[in-house]
Amino acid sequence: MPDLPPFEEPPRVLSIQSHVAYGHVGNDAAMLPLQMLGIEPVAVHTVQFSNHTGYGEFKGQVFTAAHVQDVLDGLRARGVLERCTAVLSGYLGDAGVGEAIVSAVQEVRGARPRALYLCDPVMGDVGRGLFVRPGIPEFLRRRALSQASVITPNHYEFELLHGGGPLATVDATIAAARSLLGQMHDAASALIVITSLRTDDLPQDQLATLAVNADSAWMMQTPFVDLQPLPNGMGDVFSAVLLGRLIRGEAVPDALSSAVSTLYALVSRTRPGQRDLPLVACREQLTHPGQRFAARLWQVG
């Protein structure tokens, strides 16, 4: 048998999210993008449903915090947590599951102090309002934010996290983001990415994404794709691609460009009425999006 080159383990991401047998949300939206970027997802499911709620009726179970902790205990026994380079979380069934995630993040950082934790603080959206259980917004503000390296709220969720009322301009949004950075893990390198930003000083025929860290702010705008209904799982794919690109060493504006361009490519290839992004059919867009949108530096004032 010929000698094989030494095996190099890929980076691992502990992804604690929902699971559906049919459709692409939660872990079922995040795993393929991570794998296509050469990253090994370690998926812990918070629910197991037949399909996501966008299809209407569904069957399955919401897992308890004890169940999630039991799975994490099994990974711990195999030494998996200490070999993870990042943690990813999205929709939380209840605040108890959130505490299990925070505990896992702290354990991963015990072995790798610079491990990233990307928290997508799913709470609601414009038009739908708040759609999570009581206690989750408070948990995200008080507990998850302090552990997160990166957060990816939409405009509605960012205003909830900030708690300062409606934000009418980009400059006001940047100032609000800077005030939140100080509450995050390692504020000097923390990153806030606000998706679906709609302020009065932005064109309404564009979809804006704003990224803010301690030193800079970047804006990206893509054409608005008018799909009714919008496919589910867009935020889950966006967060997975962004985290994957950051793990791979891309600078913030490049990682942001990759994530926004990938999501635009998938949304623009979604057929009207389709409830899921065409992840498998258009998987090449996860690594090489057909159209690149650049992140431009935003000058405040």
Helices and strands as residue ranges (DSSP letters): E 12-22, H 27-36, E 40-51, G 53-55, E 60-62, H 65-77, G 81-83, E 86-89, H 95-111, E 116-119, E 124-125, E 129-130, H 136-139, I 140-144, H 145-147, E 150-151, H 155-162, H 170-181, E 191-197, E 206-212, E 217-223, H 234-247, H 252-268, G 283-286, E 296-297
